[in-house]
Amino acid sequence: MQEPSEQGAPETVLVEPERQVESFRQAREARRSELIEDYVELIDDLIGDGGEARQVDIAARLGVAQPTVAKMLKRLCEDGFVQQRPYRGVFLTEAGRRLAVQARERHRIVERFLCALGVSPETARRDAEGIEHHVSAETLAAFRAFVESGRAGGA
């Protein structure tokens, strides 16, 4: 954290170890859940669009190789978020659907908040894709309240 000095230049202020540990722990946890949330949200979108999500379509949308998708789908099956059916594709479990809905709602709130600040819709969409996974419940609630209050023009 930096605070301005008398000359206006920022000074480095070291945070207490316990607070810093919690900040880093939160960031690591967000990175771990980010990939899972991206997959279940995409699978839900593909199912909504075409009735099923195929490994090849997931790989194409995420820009990764099919073996990468296969490894992640195995993990998602083990975690209870998806079911794979031979010759049919990937389907979300109830837990997977709930997670997809939660991730999509967080993305929507962050994207609307960024647009309310004047960020272009395309940039807001791209930036929200990363921010949505790292924002705390408290900050997300503040974003939602800001957007719903209409404090920004065009919100």
Backbone torsions as a table, in degrees:
resi	resn	phi	psi	omega
1	MET	NA	141.2	179.8
2	GLN	-124.4	141.8	176.5
3	GLU	-124.2	146.3	-179.3
4	PRO	-69.2	141.1	175.1
5	SER	-88.6	-176.2	-179.8
6	GLU	-60.9	-31.5	-179.0
7	GLN	-85.6	-1.9	178.8
8	GLY	93.2	-9.8	178.6
9	ALA	-80.2	139.5	-179.1
10	PRO	-68.6	142.3	175.1
11	GLU	-108.2	143.3	176.7
12	THR	-80.7	128.6	178.6
13	VAL	-119.2	119.6	-178.8
14	LEU	-79.6	128.8	180.0
15	VAL	-83.5	152.7	178.4
16	GLU	-58.7	145.8	-176.4
17	PRO	-54.5	-41.5	-177.9
18	GLU	-62.4	-40.9	179.1
19	ARG	-69.3	-39.0	-179.6
20	GLN	-68.0	-41.3	177.6
21	VAL	-58.0	-45.2	-179.0
22	GLU	-63.4	-39.7	178.3
23	SER	-62.3	-46.0	179.7
24	PHE	-68.2	-37.3	178.2
25	ARG	-62.5	-43.7	179.4
26	GLN	-62.1	-42.2	179.7
27	ALA	-65.3	-41.5	178.7
28	ARG	-64.2	-42.2	179.4
29	GLU	-64.1	-40.5	178.5
30	ALA	-62.6	-41.1	178.6
31	ARG	-64.2	-38.7	179.0
32	ARG	-64.7	-43.1	-176.8
33	SER	-80.6	-20.0	-176.6
34	GLU	-57.1	-48.3	-177.4
35	LEU	-65.4	-42.7	178.6
36	ILE	-60.0	-47.5	-178.9
37	GLU	-63.8	-40.6	178.5
38	ASP	-61.5	-43.2	179.8
39	TYR	-64.3	-50.3	-176.4
40	VAL	-66.3	-34.7	177.7
41	GLU	-65.9	-44.1	178.5
42	LEU	-65.2	-43.5	178.3
43	ILE	-59.3	-43.8	178.0
44	ASP	-61.2	-42.2	178.0
45	ASP	-62.5	-45.2	-179.4
46	LEU	-64.6	-40.7	177.6
47	ILE	-63.9	-43.7	178.7
48	GLY	-62.4	-32.9	-177.9
49	ASP	-83.3	-42.1	-173.3
50	GLY	-129.7	6.7	177.0
51	GLY	89.7	-15.8	176.5
52	GLU	-159.5	164.4	176.9
53	ALA	-118.1	121.4	178.6
54	ARG	-102.2	149.3	-178.4
55	GLN	-54.9	-42.2	-179.2
56	VAL	-62.9	-37.5	179.6
57	ASP	-71.0	-38.7	177.8
58	ILE	-62.6	-46.3	179.6
59	ALA	-59.9	-43.9	-179.0
60	ALA	-64.2	-42.2	-178.2
61	ARG	-70.1	-34.9	-179.2
62	LEU	-88.6	-12.1	-179.7
63	GLY	70.3	37.1	179.5
64	VAL	-127.3	167.6	179.5
65	ALA	-76.3	153.6	-179.9
66	GLN	-60.7	-36.8	176.5
67	PRO	-61.5	-32.0	176.2
68	THR	-64.5	-43.1	178.6
69	VAL	-64.9	-43.8	-179.1
70	ALA	-58.7	-42.1	179.6
71	LYS	-64.0	-43.5	-179.5
72	MET	-69.0	-38.1	178.8
73	LEU	-63.9	-35.6	176.3
74	LYS	-61.7	-44.4	178.5
75	ARG	-62.8	-43.0	-179.8
76	LEU	-65.0	-35.0	175.2
77	CYS	-64.7	-46.9	-179.6
78	GLU	-62.3	-33.6	-179.8
79	ASP	-83.6	-4.7	176.3
80	GLY	83.1	20.3	-179.2
81	PHE	-95.8	-26.5	-179.1
82	VAL	-136.6	162.5	171.0
83	GLN	-126.8	137.5	175.5
84	GLN	-108.2	136.1	179.0
85	ARG	-119.3	130.0	-179.2
86	PRO	-55.3	132.9	178.3
87	TYR	63.1	13.6	-178.2
88	ARG	-124.1	-35.1	-177.7
89	GLY	122.1	-157.5	-174.4
90	VAL	-116.5	137.1	179.8
91	PHE	-131.6	146.4	179.5
92	LEU	-81.2	143.3	169.0
93	THR	-80.1	177.7	176.6
94	GLU	-60.9	-40.5	178.0
95	ALA	-63.3	-39.3	178.2
96	GLY	-65.0	-41.0	177.8
97	ARG	-64.1	-42.6	178.5
98	ARG	-61.2	-43.9	179.9
99	LEU	-64.0	-40.4	179.0
100	ALA	-62.9	-42.4	179.2
101	VAL	-63.6	-44.0	179.2
102	GLN	-62.8	-44.0	-179.2
103	ALA	-65.2	-42.0	-179.5
104	ARG	-64.8	-39.2	179.2
105	GLU	-66.5	-43.3	176.9
106	ARG	-60.1	-44.2	179.6
107	HIS	-60.1	-45.4	-178.8
108	ARG	-60.5	-43.9	-179.4
109	ILE	-64.4	-47.0	-179.2
110	VAL	-63.3	-43.5	-179.4
111	GLU	-62.6	-44.0	178.2
112	ARG	-63.5	-39.2	178.4
113	PHE	-62.1	-47.2	-179.5
114	LEU	-63.0	-41.6	177.0
115	CYS	-62.6	-38.8	178.7
116	ALA	-63.2	-27.3	177.3
117	LEU	-80.9	-6.6	179.0
118	GLY	103.2	5.5	177.0
119	VAL	-72.6	140.3	-179.7
120	SER	-62.0	150.0	-178.7
121	PRO	-55.9	-41.3	-179.3
122	GLU	-66.3	-44.5	178.0
123	THR	-66.3	-40.6	178.5
124	ALA	-60.9	-41.4	178.9
125	ARG	-61.5	-47.1	-179.6
126	ARG	-66.3	-46.0	-177.8
127	ASP	-67.2	-37.6	179.3
128	ALA	-61.5	-29.5	-179.5
129	GLU	-59.0	-32.4	177.6
130	GLY	-93.0	-41.8	-175.6
131	ILE	-63.6	-38.4	-174.3
132	GLU	-55.2	-29.0	-177.0
133	HIS	-85.0	-18.5	-173.3
134	HIS	-108.2	-7.6	-176.9
135	VAL	-81.8	137.1	178.8
136	SER	-75.2	164.2	176.7
137	ALA	-60.2	-38.5	179.8
138	GLU	-63.9	-46.2	-179.9
139	THR	-66.9	-40.4	178.8
140	LEU	-61.1	-41.1	177.7
141	ALA	-63.1	-38.5	177.8
142	ALA	-66.9	-40.8	176.4
143	PHE	-59.3	-47.3	-178.5
144	ARG	-61.3	-46.8	-179.4
145	ALA	-61.5	-40.8	179.7
146	PHE	-62.1	-48.9	-178.3
147	VAL	-65.6	-43.8	-177.7
148	GLU	-71.1	-22.3	179.3
149	SER	-76.8	-17.2	-178.3
150	GLY	71.8	24.4	-178.0
151	ARG	-66.5	-25.0	179.9
152	ALA	-104.0	143.0	177.6
153	GLY	-62.5	136.6	178.0
154	GLY	78.6	10.0	-178.1
155	ALA	-76.0	NA	NA
